[in-house]
Amino acid sequence: MIEMALVTGAARGIGLATTKLFLEMGWQVVMVDRDEAALEEASRDLHGTHPILCDVSQPDQVATLAEEVGHIAQYGLKALVNNAGVAEFGPIGETDFAMWRRVMETNLDGVFLMSQTLTPQLAKAKGAIVNIASISGLRASTLRVAYGTSKAAVIALTEQQAVELGELGIRANCVAPGPVRTKLAMAVHSQAIIDAYHDAIPLNRYGSEREIAEAIAFLASDKASYITGQLLAADGGFGATGIGLPALRKS
């Protein structure tokens, strides 16, 4: 029986890296994204994928997607990876309600809608939910009032899912990436920011998209069959540096 995973935000970055890793594992992947051109390009040469255009923040589109998945995933979904997200940063005083809602709609509402709507397919396969949060959901930082709050809420939602869906045989876990060397990050991070991250991360580097995908694939697999309701921070040790100065650590 071929395992089936669904990955949101699959057209680029961590979502695309996760899709490719699942394919290497012999799984088929439903690739979901709202960027039609990017989704078409990303899936074009990936055999074993089923691209579906969907904005996960819109209930009607998620309902339509669930119907399509029901036809594709004959034996149910083995994994749902809620990776789609948006990042808008700004000071609290300059974060208007429209920005707040844009972030929450995708980062939080999308996780809720996708998980709830696809629960029957996940239960059918005794599958796993892997939600993608962020280190920003664990430690506050400037300019991230909407983004950080949305990711903290995803962590709490993951625990709720684990508690309520466990009786259906569904596991729910969360991956919190630290700084990742994506094209977008490298385009907007100044050299000063890059240097500061290197100083603050014990492994002294950004993570790669593939490294985050490995954590996701582990939690989605049967290797994690007795793990649910947990948060795995794939952050190079960034979350452990809340006390102590980088200059002292170097000595």
Sequence and secondary structure as in RCSB ss.txt:
>XXXX:A:sequence
MIEMALVTGAARGIGLATTKLFLEMGWQVVMVDRDEAALEEASRDLHGTHPILCDVSQPDQVATLAEEVGHIAQY
GLKALVNNAGVAEFGPIGETDFAMWRRVMETNLDGVFLMSQTLTPQLAKAKGAIVNIASISGLRASTLRVAYGTS
KAAVIALTEQQAVELGELGIRANCVAPGPVRTKLAMAVHSQAIIDAYHDAIPLNRYGSEREIAEAIAFLASDKAS
YITGQLLAADGGFGATGIGLPALRKS
>XXXX:A:secstr
   EEEEESTTSHHHHHHHHHHHHTT EEEEEES HHHHHHHHTT TTEEEEE  TT HHHHHHHHHHHHHH TT
  SEEEE       B GGG  HHHHHHHHIIIIIHHHHHHHHTHHHHHHHT EEEEE  GGGTS  TTBHHHHHH
HHHHHHHHHHHHHHHGGGT EEEEEEE SB  HHHHHH  HHHHHHHHHHSTT S B HHHHHHHHHHHHSGGGT
T  S EEEESTTGGG SSS HHHHH 
